[in-house]
Amino acid sequence: MKYLTYLIIIICGIFMISSCGGDDDICESGEGTPRLKVAFKSAADGKTMPLDSLYVAVDYGSGKVQLGKLEKIDSRLIPLRVDDSPYTDVYFRFANKGPESHVRIGYTTKTAYVSPGCGIKKTYENLSSELKQSNPVQKVEAGQNQIVNEDKINLYLLF
């Protein structure tokens, strides 16, 4: 009888451990809200180029949030606002205390339910960009007009 009790406890423990977690507990297969993909071009010849360093900050509605510095990059993924705002302000600079360019990204959004783990996914359409302050970025150039996934370049910054 004593062994039967231990056997039942072990079997229950195995069932409890194997039932924990599932495929839709975590949104890990790229089903979440996609980010804006920015690449860089030379203003002189229009060819793509890598940057030695880039600092990015984004205003999500309550002031600027620093996304940090990346080095030796040819593109950067930037999360946009997920509230009902029709635009996101993004700031770019080469040095920590250097001059800063201000770019406003305008869009319309659509929402779709993905899964219990991921929740709702936003996609961005009708992208537009406006250069508000032009140092160090000299010009902006449109890429793909919608953000459905993170594969295509949506915006080119010309330096």
C-alpha positions in Angstrom: 0.0 0.0 0.0 2.9 2.3 0.8 4.5 1.7 -2.6 1.1 2.3 -4.4 0.9 5.8 -2.7 4.4 6.7 -3.9 3.7 5.4 -7.4 0.5 7.6 -7.6 2.5 10.7 -6.4 5.2 10.1 -9.0 2.7 9.6 -11.8 0.8 12.8 -10.8 4.1 14.7 -10.6 5.1 13.5 -14.2 1.7 14.6 -15.5 2.0 18.0 -13.8 5.5 18.6 -15.2 4.6 17.5 -18.7 1.5 19.7 -18.8 3.3 22.9 -18.0 3.9 25.3 -20.8 2.6 25.1 -24.3 3.3 26.5 -27.8 1.2 29.6 -27.3 2.6 30.6 -23.8 5.3 32.7 -25.4 5.2 34.6 -28.6 8.6 33.5 -30.0 8.0 32.7 -33.7 7.9 36.3 -34.9 4.2 36.7 -34.6 4.4 39.9 -32.5 4.1 43.5 -33.7 6.9 44.1 -36.3 9.4 46.9 -35.9 10.5 49.6 -38.4 13.6 48.6 -40.3 16.0 51.5 -41.1 19.0 51.3 -43.4 21.6 53.9 -44.4 22.8 55.5 -47.6 25.4 57.9 -48.7 23.9 61.3 -49.7 26.7 61.7 -52.3 26.1 58.6 -54.4 23.0 56.9 -53.0 24.7 53.6 -52.2 24.0 51.7 -49.0 26.6 52.0 -46.4 27.3 50.6 -42.9 27.7 53.0 -39.9 30.4 52.8 -37.3 28.0 53.8 -34.5 24.4 55.0 -34.2 22.4 56.2 -31.1 18.6 56.0 -31.4 15.9 57.5 -29.2 12.2 57.2 -29.6 9.3 59.3 -28.1 6.6 56.9 -27.2 4.3 59.6 -25.9 5.8 60.3 -22.5 9.2 61.6 -23.5 12.3 60.2 -25.2 13.4 56.7 -24.5 17.0 55.9 -25.4 17.3 52.7 -27.3 21.1 52.7 -27.0 24.1 52.5 -29.3 24.9 49.9 -31.9 28.2 49.7 -33.6 29.2 48.5 -37.1 25.6 48.2 -38.4 24.0 48.3 -41.8 20.4 48.4 -40.5 18.5 49.0 -37.3 15.1 47.7 -36.1 13.1 50.3 -34.2 9.8 49.6 -32.3 7.0 52.1 -33.1 4.2 53.3 -30.9 1.4 50.8 -30.3 -1.2 53.2 -29.0 -3.6 55.1 -31.3 -1.1 57.8 -32.2 -0.8 58.4 -36.0 3.0 59.0 -35.8 6.2 58.2 -33.9 9.1 60.6 -33.4 12.6 59.0 -33.8 15.9 60.7 -33.0 19.3 59.7 -34.5 22.8 60.7 -33.6 26.4 59.5 -34.1 27.8 60.5 -30.7 26.3 60.3 -27.2 26.3 64.1 -26.8 26.4 65.0 -30.5 23.9 66.7 -32.8 20.6 64.9 -33.2 18.3 64.4 -36.2 14.5 64.2 -35.7 12.4 62.1 -38.0 8.6 61.8 -37.7 7.2 58.5 -39.0 3.5 58.7 -39.9 1.3 55.6 -40.5 -2.1 54.0 -40.2 -2.4 50.8 -38.1 -4.4 47.6 -38.3 -4.8 45.1 -35.5 -5.2 41.3 -35.6 -5.6 38.7 -32.9 -2.7 36.2 -33.0 -2.9 33.8 -30.1 -3.4 33.8 -26.3 0.3 34.1 -25.7 1.0 36.9 -28.2 -2.3 38.7 -27.9 -2.9 41.4 -30.6 -0.5 42.2 -33.4 -0.4 45.7 -35.0 0.7 46.2 -38.6 1.6 49.6 -40.0 0.5 50.8 -43.4 0.8 54.0 -45.5 4.2 54.9 -44.0 5.4 58.4 -44.5 8.5 60.1 -43.1 9.3 63.7 -42.5 12.8 65.1 -41.6 12.1 67.7 -38.8 15.8 68.4 -37.9 18.5 67.6 -40.4 21.9 67.1 -38.6 23.5 64.5 -39.0 20.7 62.9 -41.3 20.6 65.0 -44.5 17.6 63.4 -46.1 15.1 60.5 -45.7 14.0 58.1 -48.5 11.0 55.8 -48.4 11.4 52.0 -48.6 8.5 49.6 -48.4 5.2 51.4 -47.6 4.0 48.9 -44.9 5.4 47.0 -42.0 4.0 43.5 -42.0 7.3 41.7 -40.9 10.9 42.8 -40.3 12.3 41.5 -43.6 12.2 44.6 -45.8 13.7 48.1 -45.4 11.0 50.7 -44.6 13.2 53.8 -44.4 16.6 54.9 -45.7 18.5 57.6 -43.9 20.9 59.5 -46.1 24.1 60.8 -44.4 
